[in-house]
Amino acid sequence: MAVQSFLLERARKKEIQGWFGSYVSPAVVKQLVQNPDALKRLVAGGTKLFRFPKDVMDAAFKEAMAEYADLSAKNPAWKKIYEDFSAFRRDQNLWFRFTEASFDDFMQQQKL
């Protein structure tokens, strides 16, 4: 279980680097992942951080799904891996929705 958690966390960090690397300097993203205190310094220095707007997230998701469909049509190896990954992701999202998400929402509201 600890190994799975470690691997999922490592994958999540890589995914975050990929997402934000398109919008923020990869060097900044790398530093934020490696040094969480850097985020505190940015906020303390007056940097305003915002979530991506829903329309941006929806458009990015739509484009990603179109790209994955195109890759699946052209590359049987990709298609097999992506189908397996998609099934895993669906299961994980369901699990997260009922276990982790509510706790995460709760903790984000706490004054720690």
Secondary structure, 3 states (H helix, E strand, C coil): CHHHHHHHHHHHHHHHHHHHHCCCCHHHHHHHHHCHHHHHHHHHCCCCCCCCCHHHHHHHHHHHHHHHHHHHHHCHHHHHHHHHHHHHHHHHHHHHHHCHHHHHHHHHCCCC
